[in-house]
Amino acid sequence: MKSGSEVSMLIEKVTPNFVREITMPSWFKKVFSSGAADPKAAPAVAVESSAQPVSTPPSVDNPALGKPDTSAYEEEPPKKRTIVQAPILVSEEDQSSYSDEISIKAQVDKEDQTCKLMVDRPVLDGLSAWFPGATWTVDTSPLAAKLFEISGVESVLLYNTTITLSQPDMDKRPWEDVAKEAGAVVRDFLKSGDDAVTPAFHESIPPMEEIRMKIQACIDLEINPGISGHGGVVTLERVEGNAVFLTMGGGCQGCAASAITLRQGIHTTFRNAVPQIGGIFDETDHTAGSNPFFKELPAEMA
C-alpha cells in the first residue's frame, strides 16, 4: 500500500475557492489504515478513365463541310411536373415545451439522510454541481445560494432533473417542511429563466479523462487497499461530465455500513482528490450481496 505522501504526489489536488477540505471520521481512518496490500502516406495510384470523349459539332467556319446538324445538342422542352402541396407535419417531439406549471416531487432517503427533489425539467444538464455550504456558491450557483437560505440545508447537489439536499445530523428540521420551502424556491427560480450555475463554474470543470484518471488512482492507491482487509472492493464504472459512477463488491456489497462507507469515506477521498466532481453515485445491487462484512450496523456507526 502506498504511503500518504506518495498518494498526494500521484494525485494532483486542485482546490477552487468554492470547495472545502473534508475530514474523515476517526473510525473510518482506522479502516483505511488496516488494509492489505507518424505513418507514411500511400503512393498515389493512377486510375484510367473509361469515359468516352464527347464529340463536338463540326465547325461552321468551313463551308466545305456544309451546315452542321446540331439537333442532338438542342435542349429538350421542359417536362411537365405536378407539384403537390403536402401539409407540413411536425412531430410531438419538435413541438415539445414545458408547461408554465412546474411539477416537483420530493423523496426522502432516511438511510442517506437526504431529500431529493425531482423536477419535471432539467435543472443542470450535462454536469453536476455539489456545494458543501453557502460560501461555495459565490460566483458559481445562484440557485444553490437561494437554497442555502433555507434553514437546515447543509449541502446541495444539482444533477440533471434532480436537486439533493442534506441536513446536519443534529437539530434536523422535518424534511416535509424543508422540501416545501425548497420546492417553492426552485419553482420561482426556474420561472425566472436564469441559469443554475455561472460560466465560471463551467470553466472550472476538468476534462472527463482527467477526472477518471484521478479517481481511479484514488481507488487503486487508497480506497481498495483500505477496505481489502474487510474483503471489499470498489470499481469505477464510468465518468459522465463530472459525475462519478461506481459499484461496491465483496464484503462491501450488501454491507449494513456501505452507505456510511460511501458517504463518509469514499466521497471524502474523491472530493479531496478532485474537488470539481459533482455527483457520486453507487450503482451496486446490494440485495445480491452474499458475504457482507456487516449484516447489522455497529452501534458506533449508528
DRENDREN-66067 format. One line per field, with one value per residue (C-alpha): z, x, y. Coordinates in steps of 0.02 Angstrom, whole numbers. Last residue first. Layout:
N
zz <- Z;...
xx <- X;...
yy <- Y;...
***
This chain:
302
zz <- 705;670;850;869;725;576;551;422;424;311;180;104;-25;-84;-211;-118;-127;-315;-332;-439;-309;-373;-339;-404;-426;-459;-452;-290;-373;-245;-89;-169;-205;-31;58;-50;-25;164;242;113;33;192;280;144;144;333;325;196;45;-67;39;85;-97;-216;-225;-387;-454;-554;-548;-609;-688;-864;-858;-777;-783;-687;-555;-453;-263;-171;-1;85;252;244;65;127;144;-3;-109;-61;-59;-203;-329;-290;-276;-436;-525;-466;-534;-702;-725;-683;-810;-940;-907;-941;-791;-734;-683;-843;-814;-639;-701;-834;-691;-623;-612;-764;-751;-835;-695;-695;-647;-495;-435;-444;-359;-213;-192;-194;-66;55;37;49;209;294;242;292;473;537;599;755;746;599;485;340;159;-3;-172;-325;-475;-660;-719;-562;-432;-261;-111;64;242;224;396;374;192;132;69;-68;-133;-149;-237;-371;-391;-425;-453;-413;-227;-206;-101;46;56;106;45;-138;-267;-451;-589;-775;-939;-896;-735;-683;-822;-823;-723;-560;-434;-265;-167;23;113;268;167;265;283;97;75;-97;-150;-309;-413;-556;-638;-704;-850;-961;-1038;-1224;-1352;-1528;-1610;-1502;-1547;-1728;-1853;-2014;-2154;-2266;-2444;-2587;-2726;-2877;-3039;-3165;-3351;-3439;-3503;-3691;-3740;-3765;-3936;-3946;-4046;-4170;-4209;-4384;-4461;-4618;-4752;-4725;-4871;-4793;-4651;-4512;-4460;-4353;-4336;-4179;-4031;-3989;-3807;-3758;-3691;-3503;-3450;-3351;-3305;-3122;-3075;-2900;-2775;-2655;-2479;-2349;-2223;-2042;-1898;10;133;231;410;381;288;424;559;461;451;639;659;548;384;368;221;133;62;-115;-183;-197;-314;-244;-372;-298;-410;-369;-387;-266;-137;-148;-119;35;106;89;-48;0
xx <- -1265;-1081;-1029;-1179;-1124;-1244;-1309;-1252;-1080;-945;-1072;-1049;-1184;-1226;-1367;-1479;-1337;-1358;-1218;-1244;-1170;-1173;-1051;-1124;-1019;-833;-738;-644;-546;-429;-515;-683;-640;-571;-718;-848;-765;-755;-900;-1037;-986;-928;-1083;-1196;-1099;-1116;-1250;-1146;-1245;-1093;-950;-882;-852;-911;-952;-1001;-956;-1024;-938;-1016;-905;-971;-1010;-874;-883;-888;-755;-744;-737;-679;-716;-645;-638;-449;-469;-556;-403;-306;-463;-486;-309;-195;-308;-469;-388;-288;-450;-525;-375;-378;-566;-563;-426;-520;-678;-593;-581;-729;-681;-742;-920;-922;-860;-997;-1124;-1236;-1425;-1453;-1590;-1758;-1855;-1982;-1843;-1800;-1980;-2005;-1839;-1877;-2053;-1989;-1855;-1984;-2096;-1950;-1884;-2053;-2078;-1899;-1941;-1799;-1641;-1556;-1407;-1360;-1337;-1459;-1441;-1519;-1525;-1586;-1640;-1677;-1495;-1389;-1381;-1314;-1341;-1266;-1313;-1494;-1571;-1646;-1674;-1555;-1444;-1572;-1551;-1362;-1389;-1491;-1367;-1227;-1042;-996;-1023;-1096;-950;-990;-1166;-1102;-1050;-1094;-1105;-1132;-1175;-1146;-1235;-1398;-1425;-1606;-1682;-1873;-2008;-1914;-1867;-1818;-1710;-1705;-1553;-1509;-1430;-1525;-1680;-1690;-1831;-1911;-1989;-2089;-2086;-2204;-2182;-2342;-2296;-2292;-2132;-2117;-2118;-2168;-2021;-2051;-2235;-2186;-2217;-2309;-2303;-2457;-2424;-2446;-2412;-2321;-2350;-2211;-2219;-2057;-1955;-1928;-1769;-1616;-1534;-1372;-1434;-1516;-1350;-1327;-1188;-1216;-1093;-922;-850;-908;-779;-817;-972;-865;-923;-1024;-921;-883;-883;-733;-777;-770;-673;-548;-385;-338;-162;-116;-45;80;15;56;189;134;183;-96;-191;-300;-283;-258;-421;-524;-439;-469;-652;-668;-590;-718;-648;-612;-674;-572;-680;-730;-793;-624;-554;-445;-344;-258;-144;-148;14;112;-29;-32;155;141;0;103;66;0
yy <- 219;191;155;39;-72;-81;-257;-385;-305;-379;-432;-607;-643;-467;-476;-353;-226;-207;-79;77;196;375;517;680;836;822;987;949;806;725;793;757;575;539;620;535;366;379;473;446;282;196;262;191;27;4;-130;-223;-282;-273;-203;-376;-417;-283;-98;-12;159;306;476;639;773;751;566;461;271;107;140;-19;-29;-186;-259;-413;-323;-311;-252;-96;16;-55;-27;156;224;177;92;186;357;325;279;444;541;452;472;657;688;588;688;854;973;1079;1258;1341;1277;1353;1520;1520;1525;1389;1366;1477;1608;1583;1668;1526;1406;1512;1526;1337;1301;1416;1347;1169;1211;1281;1129;1008;1088;1074;893;852;893;1003;921;986;868;758;908;920;863;920;833;926;823;849;836;847;986;934;1049;1036;1089;1147;1170;1344;1387;1523;1383;1352;1530;1508;1341;1429;1572;1448;1486;1667;1633;1458;1393;1506;1434;1263;1091;1128;990;1027;904;918;884;972;1069;1095;993;977;886;913;778;850;728;735;667;567;425;294;404;440;566;587;752;785;944;990;1160;1239;1350;1198;1134;1129;990;1039;951;797;797;778;917;876;1003;982;925;1048;925;995;900;910;941;907;1053;1056;966;1073;1067;973;824;942;1024;953;1055;1156;1107;1035;1130;1295;1280;1409;1314;1200;1023;983;924;745;690;588;416;386;232;334;253;271;321;266;391;320;282;416;373;335;455;-247;-267;-139;-75;112;136;54;156;316;268;255;428;514;579;766;868;1002;1141;1186;1354;1440;1311;1171;1074;922;824;640;546;657;651;462;452;563;456;299;171;0
***
